[in-house]
Amino acid sequence: MSPTLLSIHLLTLALLGQPPVADGRNTPEERLASMRAAMKSYEVAREGDQPAPIEVRDEPAFRVGRQKGNFLDGAIFLWLDEAGRPEAAMEAFLLREKDAPDGKWIHEFTSLSTAPLSASREGKPRWHPSVPGLEFRPVPDAPRPASTPAQRLRQMRAIADDFHADDNFGDRGWGALRMLTTPIARYGKTGGTPEDGALFAFVEGTDPEVFLFVEARKGANGLQWQYALAPMGCWAVKVKLKGRATWELPRRSTGDPTRPLFTYQFWP
């Protein structure tokens, strides 16, 4: 199919109300439109003691782009609660394989919630992690959260700088991940949980593999800095805080929709 016919096909699908699906023959802009449409086809909700629907942000939090090997394109989208806090993330990425030289879409979900979640598409359950994706812990020896947003952001960046993440990407051996200096999300609500927070990402190339949350949350003695970590991939990862091991995951299967990390091939 020629690029012109592909564009007409995508437009026709959009007019029919169906998510347009682009591939490696399309432009980056057309692939992004395809990813946006796919994200909007999901309904995601927080379960448990405080059930509530959560909404996907229209713009991707992070555009991955082409990577080494067979990774043609991708982006990470966030589902946010009423305070703008990320509760779930999904990476849509296009992989070239022998049976799909122009790429096939993979959707990889990860829970960023302290409660169970559910996700459905066209009324059919797709992902329903039965356990929370995050466990927050106090940041050792951290100062009290400052009084202004600008000061708190400086504190969060300083805390994030104390973390170091490695992964065994592709089972090629352990290597250091690079932390993005700018958080991919900033959120919070006065009097809420959290009062303030930021989401940082550790990347392989430009592909996030580990998420780090730093939040001002209520502790035993008032507001304190706490952190939590979540994977955005299946490879073995380990994280140190000030040189001491604090979090580690082995390589794992991502085919179980009841787990916080779940991947499947996307067929429209």
Secondary structure as UniProt FT lines:
FT   HELIX           3..15
FT   TURN            16..17
FT   TURN            24..25
FT   HELIX           28..40
FT   STRAND          42..46
FT   TURN            48..49
FT   STRAND          52..56
FT   STRAND          62..63
FT   TURN            69..70
FT   STRAND          71..80
FT   TURN            82..83
FT   STRAND          86..97
FT   TURN            98..99
FT   STRAND          100..111
FT   STRAND          117..121
FT   TURN            122..123
FT   STRAND          124..127
FT   STRAND          137..138
FT   TURN            140..141
FT   HELIX           149..161
FT   STRAND          163..167
FT   HELIX           169..171
FT   STRAND          175..176
FT   STRAND          178..179
FT   STRAND          185..187
FT   TURN            190..191
FT   STRAND          196..204
FT   TURN            205..206
FT   STRAND          207..219
FT   TURN            220..221
FT   STRAND          222..231
FT   STRAND          237..241
FT   TURN            242..243
FT   STRAND          244..249
FT   TURN            257..258
FT   STRAND          261..265
//
